[in-house]
Amino acid sequence: MLTTMFGMNECIRSCRMIPMHRRSYRMRIYERENFMGQMHEMMDDSENVMDRYRMSHCQSCHVMDGHWLMYEQPNYRGKMSYFRPGEYRSFSNMGGMRFMSMRRINDSYF
């Protein structure tokens, strides 16, 4: 059974290749929406963002380099979302998910 961002689903409706990225990875995470509040720049995986950066929330981000997976629970568990380079001003339009762990997508997972 497949898990989607909003629950369980029985089939794949679309599929897209994630481009390989072999350079540096860089993402800024923000405590509040619209890039407000406490900010931290990430360049590697984090199994527990709240413990590592002492943030109470992560509600927006700017992915500058690389492709990332963000998970709703620590240790890369729970529902996940894919983020490619771009600005993500609010996670409230993603079902109100709170992201607790993040990892880079690289060729070592294939």
Sequence and secondary structure as in RCSB ss.txt:
>XXXX:A:sequence
MLTTMFGMNECIRSCRMIPMHRRSYRMRIYERENFMGQMHEMMDDSENVMDRYRMSHCQSCHVMDGHWLMYEQPN
YRGKMSYFRPGEYRSFSNMGGMRFMSMRRINDSYF
>XXXX:A:secstr
 EEETTEEESS           S  EEEEEEEGGGEEEEEEE S BS HHHHH  S   EEEEEES EEEEEETT
TEEEEEEE SEEE  SGGGTS    EEEE  GGG 
